[in-house]
Amino acid sequence: MFTQMEPRDSLRVLLAEDNVCDQELMLRLLKYMGLYADLAGNGLEVLDALKIRSYDVIFMDVQMPEMDGLETTRVIRQRWHDQSIKIIAVTSCNQEGDRETCIQAGMDDYICKPAKRADLENALSCCHLYEP
């Protein structure tokens, strides 16, 4: 079904997702791409993680408890002025205007749930972070 790639040590990934099933799916897809991710269950945990470690990319769920992905992205863009952190929205919302809302909040790209490997590869390659 999937061909697993060799692990890539150079790309630091944070997955911000509160749903356990979505966490498992995303972590598995990333693993098959040769990527490993740290995990945050809400926006406050994302901010805590960024105080400890730098990341190249954050896959950010839009709807999370405590602090949602849009607000978390705004805080990241205000506190960490380094725009090199790529933030990719991952959301089950797929209505007109959702992509624009995410981009206006400071996100770099947008993919819909359930995520597929091709979606992740495309989003990362558009951010110039990944070559399959």
Secondary structure, DSSP 4 states (H G I P E B T S, - for coil): --PPPPP-SS--EEEE---HHHHHHHHHHHHHTT--EEEESSHHHHHHHHHH---SEEEEESS-SSS-HHHHHHHHHHH---TTSEEEEEES---TTHHHHHHHHT-SEEEESSP-HHHHHHHHHHTT----
